[in-house]
């Protein structure tokens, strides 16, 4: 089980884990998700895309998207 506290650190099954020492964005792979109260406006999404384009790739967490069939 993963746990973490802002300013304290993160743990995997009670063993402390650390971030990598990669300093150059183009060599990094961040992992993120969208909180419930995310701003999904065109500007906010374009800002997000512009920011993540500087990384090697990005991993997104969350539920699988679903389709609404009409």
Secondary structure, DSSP 8 states (H G I E B T S, - for coil): -EEEETTTEEEETTEEE-------GGG-EEEE---TT---SHHHHHHHHHHHTTSSEEEE-S--------
